[in-house]
Amino acid sequence: MAKPNSRQTLIDYCLRALGAPVVEINVDDDQVEDRVDEALQFYQHYHADSIEKVFLKHKVTNSELTLGSSTVFTIGETITGGTSGATAKVVSSSGIKLGYNKTLVFDKVFVANETITGGTSSATATVSAIAKGDIENGYLTIPDLVTDVVQIFPLREGTGTGMFDVQYQMHLNDMYSLGYMGSLVEYEMAQQWLSMLDLLVTSDDKHISFDRHKNQLRIDMDWNKEVIVGGYIVVECYRIIDPNTFTDVYNDYFLKRYLTALIKMQWGVNLSKFEGMVMPGGVTFNGRQILEDAKEEIEKLNEEVRLNWEQPVDFYTG
């Protein structure tokens, strides 16, 4: 019975491909683990089979203060920090949790252990913790496995909603007249015209900027006006197929060959340190040849993945 795919079965396969256990592979376990990480990183960066297109929804959150004691503030009143001088409008107040969207002065933010005072209720409380939300941050936190963001879906409807939508009225009044003998040309031209009008008049395209290392998707817009707390933003993106969840990745044909070549190169690097040393029986190390062979194999695999498996350069638009 075959073993289930795993990181270890991948390592065992590559070592056997290099001759183990018949031949001793002079590579440390930690070096092997490093080469596995390197192979996975290269595979996930260039190979189309390592990623998937997904649509992620994100629930918009507001900022929240955790208070030292249960205190009720009035919704809509302005709170002021005694130390920071920051001010904000209260959007929710429940027990020790006090919600607000963002501070009213951009360069002043609440700080821990300061006393806040309500403008209408005159209630006071001590801030013990601060959690900034999406509206105050101006960005969405994106999961680690996401590699590229293509676009966000429109935050509002186009020309009308429900029964007042232009396309709804067009379907209601004109679809019956198309029939089997009618032409679809006029209908298609009308659809394209409506699409262009919607783009020019009610376009909701936002400029986005995604930083993978920060895991932040910045959206240039007025967060206070264009989103609501509890609403959703849908993001079209590409995500790495997690090998720890979908273990079939460890059995990928290209990944196995690439990792074998990397381990072989590490083996050659290790042996090259003893180049020319004569062992008992007249045997000499030939690490240099192993190293050169591995480099040649890696070069060919790099070319193969760039030509056959990599997505086009302009595949992602975000």
N, C-alpha and C positions, 0 to 999 in steps of 0.2 A: 504493500500500500504506500503510495507516494505521500511524502510529508507535505503538510500545508505550507503554502508560500509564506516566507518571512524574511526578515533581514538576514538571519543566520543561514537560511537555505541558500540565499543569494551568495553569501560569502563562501559557503562550502562549495557551491558550484564553480565559482571562479578559481578557487584554490585547486580543485580537481582538474580544471581545464589547464592549469599551469603545471600539473604533474603530481600534485599531492595525492595520496601519501607516499607514492613511490619515490618522488623527489622532494627533498626538504626545501620548502619555500622560506627563504631567510628574510621574512618580514614580520615585524612585531604586531601584536594584536591591535595596539593603539593606532599603528600606522594603517592597518587594514580598515579600521573604523573611520579614520580620516579620509581614506580614499572612497569609502562608501558614501560619506557625506558629500564629497566633491562630485562623485558620479551622479548622485541624485540631484544636486544643485544644477549641474550642467544639463541633465535630462529634463528637468522641470523648466528650465529656461528656454530650451531650443526645440524639444520634441512635442509635436502636436498632440500625441496620445497622452501626454502628462497633464493636460488641462481640460476643463470643461466650461461651456458657456452656461451661466446661471443668472437668475434674476433674484436679487436679495431685497427684502423689504426692511426698512428701518423705521422704528417708531420714534417720532420726535419727542425729545425730553426737554424739560425746563431745568433751570438751576434750582438747587435746594439747599437751604440752611438747616442744619441740625442744631436745635436749641438745647441749652442746659436744663431747661424745665419746660413743662407743658404751658404754652402761652398762646392765646387766641388773638390774632391780628385781623383787621377788617380787609376783606378782598377789595383790591383796587386802591388801597391807601399806599402812601409812600413811606418806606422805611429808610432810616439813616443810620450808618455805622458811626459809633462814637469815636473810634480811633482812625478809621480809614477815610471817613467822610463820604463813603460810597452811598448812593441812593438807588432804590429800585421800587417798582410797583409790585405789590403782593398779588399773586394769582391763585394761591391756595394756602390754607392754614389749617393744619390738623395736628393737634398735640404738640410734639416737639419738632415736627416737620413744617418748614415754611418755604413755599415755592415762589420763584420769580423768574422772569424770562431773561433779562440782562440788566446790568447796571445802567443808569441813565447817563452817567458820564464815563466815557470809554476808558479813561486812564485811572479811574478809581474803582477798586474792587474790595469786597469785604475780606476781612482777615479773621482768623480764629481768635477766640477769647475776647473779642470786643463786644461791647453792648450795643444792641440795635434798639431804636425807638420808633414807634409808629407815629405817623403824622396826624391821623384822625383819632385812633383809639388811645394813643399815648401809652400803649403797652410797651414794656421793655423786656428784653431777654438777652442772655449771653450766648454767643455763637460758639458751639463746640466743634463743628465740622462743616466744611463747605464742599459741595459737589456741583461742579459746573455742568450745565446741560448743553445740548446741541445749539440752541439759539444763542447762548452767550459765547460759546466757542466759535461758532461760525463754520463748523465742519462736522462731518460724520466720522465716527470711528469704524474702520473697515477691518474685517477679520484678517488674520495673518496670512491665510492661504491665498488671498486674492492677489493676483499679479497685475491685472490691468482693468481699468474702468473705462467702458465705452461711452456711456451716457446715463443720464437720469431721465426718468419718464416725466412728462409734463405734470406740473403741480396743480393745474386746473384744466377744466374742459375747454374745448375750442369754441366754435360759433354756436353758442346756446347750449342748453342742457335739457335732457328729457324730451317732452313733447315739443319744446320750443327750439330744439336743435334743427339746423337747416337740413342736414342729411335725413333726419327723421321725417320731416315734412316732404322732402323730395321723394323718399321711398313711398310714403303714404299716398301721394297724389299721382306719381308717375309710373310706378312699377307695373301697375295693371295694364298700362298701354303698351308695354314693350312686346308682350306676347311672343309667340314662336316665330312670327313673320317680321317682327319689328327689328330695327337696327340698334345695336348696342353702342354705335359710334358716338351718338349725341350724349348718351348716358355717361360714357367714359370721359368725354370731353368736359362735361359738367362736373364730374368728380374731380378732375384735375384742376379745373378752375376754382372750385371750392377749397381744394387743398392749398392752392397758391394764395387765395385770400386769407385763409386761416394762418398761413405762414407769415404774411405781411402784417396782418392786423392784430392777431392774438398770439403771436409766437411766444412760447414759453421756454425757449431754449436758454439754458444757463451756461455760463462759462464755468467749467469745472477744472480742478487741478488735484491730481492724485499723487501722493507720495507714499510709495510702498514701504519704505523703511520707517516712516512715521505712522503708517496705517491710518492716514487721514485723507478724507475726500473733502476738499474745500469747494464750496458752492458760492459764487459771487451773486448775492441777492440781499434784499432786505429781509432778514430772517423774522423780524417782528411782524411784518405785514404779510409775507407770502407763505408762511407755514403756521400751523396751529399745533399746540402741544397735544400729543396723543394721535396726531395724524401720521401718515406713512409716506416715506419717500422710497420709490422703487429704483434700484440701481441695476443696470445691465453691466455685467463684468465677466471676467474669466478667472477661474479658480483652480488651483492645483488639486489634482486628485490625490488625497491623502493616502500614502502607501500603508500607513498603520491601520486604516479603516478598510481600504480596498487593496488587499495584500497581493492581488494578481499583478500589481505594478512590479513587484519584486521578481516576477517571472518574465518581464519584458525582454524580448530578444536583443534589442539594441542596448538596453541597460546592462545586460549580462556581458555582452562583448566589450562595452566601454569600461566597465569596472574591472574586467579581467586585464585589459590593457593598462589601466592605471596601477593595479597591483603589480603587474609585470614591470612597469617602469620603476616603481618603488623598490622592487627586488633588485633591478639592475643598478639603481643608485646606491643601494646598500653594498652590493658586491663590488662596485667600482672602487670603493675605498680600499679594497685589498687587491687591486689590479697588479698582476705580476707575481703575487705571493705563491710560492710552491708548497704544496701540501705533500704529506707522506705518499710515496708511490709515484711522485712526479706529476701529480694533478695540479693544474693551475686554475685560478679563478678567471672567468671570462665575463665579468659583469658588464664591461663596456658593450659587448655585442648584444646582450640582453636588453640593455638600456636603449641602444640604437633601434633595435627591432620594435620595442614598445613605442618609442616615439613615432616611428613610421606608421604603426597600427593606429595610434591615436590621431595622427594627422589625417589618415584616410577616413576614420570614423567621424572626425569633425567635418570633413568635406561632405560625407554622406548625409549627415543630419541637416546640414545647412541647405543642401540641394533637394533632398527628398522629404524631409520631415518637418522642417521649420515653416511656420506660418509666414505668409508674405509680409514684408516690412511694413506696408501700409494697412495691414489687416485690422489693427486697432486704431480707433479714431479718437479715443479719449486720453 
